[in-house]
Amino acid sequence: MAKVFTQEEREKIKGQVVELVRQSGRETLRQLEAKTGATRYLMSVLARELVARLRVIPV
């Protein structure tokens, strides 16, 4: 069964995503999954949230 992330853990992962994208300029969802340990579904949800808040720009 998939791990359930708390809101605090989700915010920490969002911060990691923003930092990883800033460092490299571009990351795929699969790369972010591997680097953060988040599931594919959670990563897609978090990516949508970050794009909606304009913290990450989709390419």
Secondary structure as the mmCIF struct_conf table of DSSP 4:
data_model
#
loop_
_struct_conf.conf_type_id
_struct_conf.id
_struct_conf.beg_label_comp_id
_struct_conf.beg_label_asym_id
_struct_conf.beg_label_seq_id
_struct_conf.end_label_comp_id
_struct_conf.end_label_asym_id
_struct_conf.end_label_seq_id
HELX_LH_PP_P HELX_LH_PP_P1 ALA A 2 THR A 6
HELX_RH_AL_P HELX_RH_AL_P1 GLN A 7 SER A 24
BEND BEND1 GLY A 25 GLY A 25
HELX_RH_AL_P HELX_RH_AL_P2 LEU A 29 THR A 36
HELX_RH_AL_P HELX_RH_AL_P3 ARG A 40 ALA A 52
TURN_TY1_P TURN_TY1_P1 ARG A 53 LEU A 54
BEND BEND2 ARG A 55 VAL A 56
#
